[in-house]
């Protein structure tokens, strides 16, 4: 599983950022499709989406039952 940083915001949203390849994916420099949270970084503020008064929804966000929070599936931050 490739490893990702999870940025946990005070608004309970989490964005994922690619950190490093797993051993099998590193040979071809292509992310494997499986994600593992390597490190969770607690942020001291709300995400940009919530700061702007926007709503969460659409294809970039999903409800992650294990975390109980919405997770950005694009891996590019909180923006759509």
JOQUINOR-V421585 format. One record per helix or strand of 3 or more residues. SS is the DSSP state (A for helix, B for strand). FROM is the first residue (numbers start at 1). LEN is the number of residues. If there is no record, write none. Layout:
((SS:FROM:LEN) (SS:FROM:LEN))
//
This chain:
((B:2:7) (B:13:8) (A:23:4) (B:35:8) (A:48:4) (B:61:4) (B:69:4))
//
